[in-house]
Amino acid sequence: MQKGPSFEETWKVEFRRGVLQYAVLAIVKRHESGIHGYGIARELEQRTDGLLQIKEGTLYPILHRLRKERLLNVYDEKSDSGPSRKVYVLTGEGDRVYRQLTVLVGSIFEKLEVLGNG
């Protein structure tokens, strides 16, 4: 009988997925004029000291989902050195959701700290 992923492995994947979606919104928020996918991945890695590295196969489905949810818009940016690149910007709804999630994330970690110390 083949054993599936452990509770810990499944939990890490699910937790990371949620954190990455929030982190992508946070990075796009910092760039009001927009940012391309490679820039998101690079900044995510740099700002988290390598803790949150993201591969294209993970990033682009997240960007697609956030677009589908109408949290991001995308436009093509012309490039002198090659094909145009997709640039991502927050929508008004994306900004509202990001601000709401920021409050929620802060509250969750505050309460978790109390649980761990209490």
C-alpha positions as CSV (number, residue, x, y, z in Angstrom):
1,M,0.0,0.0,0.0
2,Q,1.4,3.4,-1.0
3,K,1.4,6.0,1.6
4,G,0.3,9.5,0.7
5,P,1.9,12.8,1.9
6,S,2.1,13.3,5.6
7,F,-0.1,15.8,7.4
8,E,3.0,18.0,7.8
9,E,3.9,17.9,4.1
10,T,0.3,18.7,3.1
11,W,0.0,21.5,5.6
12,K,3.3,23.1,4.4
13,V,2.1,23.1,0.8
14,E,-1.3,24.6,1.6
15,F,0.2,27.2,4.0
16,R,2.9,28.2,1.4
17,R,0.3,28.5,-1.3
18,G,-1.7,31.0,0.7
19,V,1.4,32.9,1.8
20,L,2.7,33.2,-1.8
21,Q,-0.6,34.6,-3.0
22,Y,-0.6,37.2,-0.3
23,A,3.1,37.9,-1.0
24,V,2.5,38.4,-4.7
25,L,-0.2,40.9,-4.0
26,A,2.1,42.7,-1.6
27,I,4.9,43.0,-4.2
28,V,2.6,44.2,-6.9
29,K,1.1,46.7,-4.5
30,R,4.6,48.2,-4.0
31,H,4.9,48.8,-7.8
32,E,2.0,51.1,-8.7
33,S,3.2,51.4,-12.3
34,G,3.4,47.6,-12.6
35,I,5.9,44.8,-12.4
36,H,6.6,41.8,-14.6
37,G,6.7,38.2,-13.4
38,Y,10.5,37.9,-13.2
39,G,10.6,41.0,-11.1
40,I,8.0,39.6,-8.7
41,A,10.0,36.4,-8.3
42,R,13.3,38.2,-7.8
43,E,11.9,40.7,-5.3
44,L,10.1,38.0,-3.4
45,E,13.3,36.0,-3.0
46,Q,15.3,39.1,-2.1
47,R,12.9,40.6,0.4
48,T,12.4,37.3,2.3
49,D,16.2,36.5,2.3
50,G,15.5,33.5,0.1
51,L,12.7,32.0,2.3
52,L,10.1,32.5,-0.3
53,Q,11.6,31.4,-3.6
54,I,9.1,30.8,-6.4
55,K,9.5,29.0,-9.7
56,E,7.7,30.0,-12.9
57,G,5.6,26.9,-12.7
58,T,4.2,28.2,-9.4
59,L,4.2,31.9,-10.0
60,Y,2.3,32.1,-13.3
61,P,-0.7,29.9,-12.0
62,I,-0.9,32.3,-9.0
63,L,-0.8,35.3,-11.3
64,H,-3.5,33.7,-13.5
65,R,-5.7,33.0,-10.5
66,L,-5.3,36.5,-9.1
67,R,-6.3,37.9,-12.6
68,K,-9.3,35.5,-12.7
69,E,-10.4,36.8,-9.3
70,R,-10.0,40.4,-10.7
71,L,-7.3,41.3,-8.2
72,L,-4.7,42.0,-10.8
73,N,-4.8,43.5,-14.3
74,V,-2.1,42.8,-16.9
75,Y,-0.9,44.8,-19.9
76,D,1.9,44.3,-22.4
77,E,5.0,46.4,-22.1
78,K,7.1,46.8,-25.3
79,S,10.7,45.8,-25.1
80,D,13.5,47.1,-27.3
81,S,15.5,43.9,-26.8
82,G,12.8,41.3,-27.5
83,P,9.2,40.4,-27.2
84,S,6.8,42.4,-25.1
85,R,6.5,41.5,-21.4
86,K,3.3,41.2,-19.3
87,V,3.2,43.7,-16.5
88,Y,0.9,43.2,-13.5
89,V,-0.9,45.9,-11.5
90,L,-3.4,45.8,-8.7
91,T,-7.0,46.5,-9.4
92,G,-9.1,48.5,-7.0
93,E,-10.5,45.3,-5.7
94,G,-7.0,43.8,-5.4
95,D,-6.0,46.8,-3.3
96,R,-9.0,46.4,-1.1
97,V,-8.4,42.6,-0.7
98,Y,-4.7,43.2,0.0
99,R,-5.5,45.7,2.8
100,Q,-8.1,43.4,4.3
101,L,-5.7,40.4,4.2
102,T,-2.9,42.5,5.8
103,V,-5.1,43.1,8.8
104,L,-6.1,39.5,8.9
105,V,-2.6,38.1,8.6
106,G,-1.4,40.5,11.3
107,S,-4.2,39.4,13.7
108,I,-3.5,35.7,13.0
109,F,0.2,35.9,13.7
110,E,-0.5,38.0,16.8
111,K,-2.9,35.4,18.2
112,L,-0.6,32.5,17.2
113,E,2.2,34.1,19.2
114,V,-0.1,34.4,22.2
115,L,-1.0,30.7,21.9
116,G,2.7,29.7,21.6
117,N,3.7,31.7,24.6
118,G,0.7,31.2,26.8
